[in-house]
């Protein structure tokens, strides 16, 4: 007797489509392929994990550096704000021998002066600043007399300024009236 019952008709035709004996394909290569894929995936996962850990350590170090640099920047900004305060500027200017300026004088577009030019005077309460180096003769300072100060090009002829020591350029002075 045969192992399978006899099929007739349509069932016999369908039964012929399916294999009846043991499978011709071996299972060993398939199992080896699955093991190799799983092992390779595990190794890749471990390498990825270790590189992420290294990146995490580097990130924490960079965050520490950023924090310290931010604190240093804030400290420097506080120093700059302290130096830029009006009281500190006034104290530093007095230490350098500077005196407050008088009323401003403006140069009109037509070349006339608006206001009365003058030399800034030292306040009576300001201590005299000792000078260790001689003053250059070409520079105008607050102690210079009014007749040696340089003149602006186009100033009035009755202004108390002397003529400049350098000859005037043949180029015209820049103008701001074209705005």
SVG drawing of the C-alpha trace seen along z (x, -y; Angstrom):
<svg xmlns="http://www.w3.org/2000/svg" viewBox="-12 -140 72 142">
<polyline fill="none" stroke="black" stroke-width="0.4" points="0.0,0.0 1.1,-3.5 1.4,-6.1 -1.0,-8.6 -4.5,-7.8 -5.4,-7.7 -6.8,-11.0 -9.0,-11.3 -10.0,-14.1 -9.2,-17.6 -7.5,-16.7 -5.0,-14.5 -4.0,-17.4 -3.5,-19.7 -1.5,-17.1 0.9,-16.8 1.8,-20.5 3.2,-20.0 6.4,-18.0 5.8,-14.8 9.4,-13.9 11.9,-15.5 13.0,-19.1 15.9,-19.4 17.3,-22.6 19.7,-22.1 19.0,-24.0 22.7,-24.5 23.5,-27.4 20.3,-29.3 21.1,-28.8 24.7,-30.0 23.4,-33.1 21.1,-34.0 23.8,-33.5 26.3,-35.6 23.7,-38.4 22.8,-38.4 26.5,-38.4 27.4,-41.2 24.4,-43.2 25.5,-42.8 29.1,-43.9 27.9,-46.9 25.5,-47.8 28.4,-47.6 30.6,-49.8 27.9,-52.3 27.2,-52.3 30.9,-52.9 31.2,-55.8 28.1,-57.4 29.6,-57.1 32.8,-58.8 30.7,-61.5 28.9,-62.0 32.1,-62.5 33.3,-65.0 30.0,-66.8 30.2,-67.1 33.7,-68.5 32.6,-71.0 29.7,-72.0 32.1,-72.6 34.3,-74.7 31.3,-76.7 30.2,-77.4 33.6,-78.6 33.9,-80.8 30.5,-82.3 31.4,-83.1 34.7,-84.7 32.8,-86.8 30.3,-88.0 33.2,-89.0 34.8,-90.9 31.5,-92.6 31.2,-93.7 34.7,-95.2 33.9,-97.0 30.6,-98.3 32.6,-99.5 35.1,-101.4 32.3,-102.9 30.4,-104.3 30.3,-108.1 31.9,-108.4 34.8,-106.1 35.2,-108.0 35.4,-111.3 37.9,-110.0 40.1,-108.5 39.9,-111.8 41.0,-113.8 43.9,-111.4 45.0,-112.0 44.8,-115.8 41.7,-116.3 39.3,-119.1 35.6,-119.5 34.9,-121.3 33.0,-124.5 30.0,-125.3 30.1,-123.5 30.9,-125.3 29.4,-124.2 30.7,-124.6 27.8,-125.5 27.7,-124.1 28.6,-127.6 31.8,-127.7 30.7,-130.0 31.0,-129.1 28.0,-129.0 29.0,-129.7 32.1,-131.3 35.2,-129.2 37.5,-129.1 40.1,-127.2 38.8,-124.8 39.9,-126.1 41.1,-123.9 38.8,-124.0 40.3,-125.5 39.8,-122.4 41.6,-120.1 45.2,-119.3 48.0,-120.1 49.3,-117.1 53.1,-116.7 54.5,-116.3 57.4,-114.0 57.8,-114.4 57.9,-117.6 54.8,-118.3 55.1,-118.1 54.9,-121.5 52.6,-120.5 49.8,-119.2 47.1,-121.4 46.3,-120.8 44.0,-122.3 47.0,-124.4 47.9,-125.8 47.1,-129.5 44.2,-130.3 46.3,-131.9 48.3,-128.6 45.4,-126.2 44.8,-124.9 42.0,-126.3 39.2,-124.5 39.1,-125.0 36.4,-127.5 36.3,-129.2 35.7,-132.9 38.6,-135.3 37.9,-137.1 38.2,-133.9 41.0,-134.0 42.9,-131.0 46.2,-131.2 46.7,-129.8 47.6,-126.1 51.2,-125.1 50.7,-122.7 49.7,-124.0 46.1,-123.3 45.4,-120.5 44.2,-121.2 41.4,-118.7 38.1,-120.1 37.0,-119.2 34.4,-116.5 30.8,-117.7 27.9,-116.2 25.3,-118.4 24.6,-115.7 22.7,-113.4"/>
</svg>
